[in-house]
Amino acid sequence: MDMLYNSETFSVMHLQMQETEFLPSRPDVPVLARHGFEIVDKRSGKEVYLDGSWAEMFQLHIQAWQQNTPTQEEVEDTLEKYTGLAQ
């Protein structure tokens, strides 16, 4: 688990498998490696977990931010859109 972003308003964690895991009922069958992102809106207490295609889309935002350093406002505007997915 890696903390990617932490402010007074939002936190973003990257969760990923560190080692190979196996199905409990079939110790010879590995579980597919998956990763995701947890975004927490500290103001509202909303949390959203992104995996699959949502995680891939969010990863594209992270890559863009690494190339063109955004302002805190730009980052938090994007994070607010994702936490809007939480019900």
C-alpha positions in Angstrom: 0.0 0.0 0.0 1.5 3.3 -1.1 0.2 6.8 -0.1 0.2 8.8 -3.4 -1.5 12.0 -2.2 -2.5 13.4 1.1 -3.9 16.9 1.8 -6.4 18.4 4.2 -9.2 17.4 1.7 -8.2 14.2 0.0 -6.0 11.1 0.4 -5.1 8.6 -2.3 -3.7 5.2 -1.7 -2.4 2.7 -4.3 -3.2 -0.8 -3.2 -1.4 -3.7 -4.9 -0.4 -7.3 -4.3 3.1 -7.6 -3.0 3.5 -11.3 -3.4 1.8 -14.2 -5.2 -1.4 -15.3 -3.4 -3.2 -18.6 -4.0 -6.9 -19.6 -3.9 -7.7 -21.0 -0.4 -9.4 -24.0 -1.9 -6.7 -24.7 -4.5 -3.3 -23.8 -3.2 -1.8 -24.7 -6.6 -3.8 -22.0 -8.4 -2.5 -18.4 -8.1 -4.9 -15.5 -7.8 -4.6 -12.9 -10.6 -2.6 -9.9 -9.5 -4.8 -6.8 -9.2 -4.3 -3.3 -8.1 -6.5 -0.4 -7.3 -6.7 3.0 -5.8 -8.6 4.2 -2.8 -9.7 7.8 -2.8 -11.0 9.4 0.4 -12.8 12.7 0.5 -12.0 13.8 4.1 -14.7 16.5 4.1 -17.6 14.2 3.4 -16.1 10.9 4.6 -16.8 9.4 1.2 -14.4 6.6 0.0 -14.2 5.1 -3.4 -12.2 2.1 -4.5 -11.2 2.0 -8.2 -10.1 -1.2 -9.8 -10.3 -2.7 -13.3 -10.9 -0.1 -16.1 -11.5 2.7 -13.5 -8.1 2.1 -12.0 -6.6 2.1 -15.5 -8.2 5.4 -16.3 -7.1 6.9 -13.0 -3.5 5.6 -13.7 -3.6 7.7 -16.9 -4.3 10.8 -14.8 -1.4 10.0 -12.5 0.9 9.6 -15.5 -0.2 12.9 -17.0 0.4 14.5 -13.6 3.9 13.1 -13.5 4.7 14.7 -16.9 2.9 18.1 -16.3 2.9 18.9 -12.6 -0.7 20.1 -11.8 -1.8 22.6 -9.2 -3.3 21.3 -6.0 -6.6 22.7 -7.2 -6.4 20.7 -10.5 -5.6 17.5 -8.6 -8.4 17.9 -6.1 -10.9 18.8 -8.9 -10.1 15.5 -10.5 -10.3 13.6 -7.2 -13.7 15.2 -6.4 -15.1 13.8 -9.7 -14.0 10.3 -8.7 -15.4 10.5 -5.2 -18.7 11.6 -6.8 -18.9 8.0 -7.9 -19.4 7.0 -4.2 -23.0 6.8 -3.1 
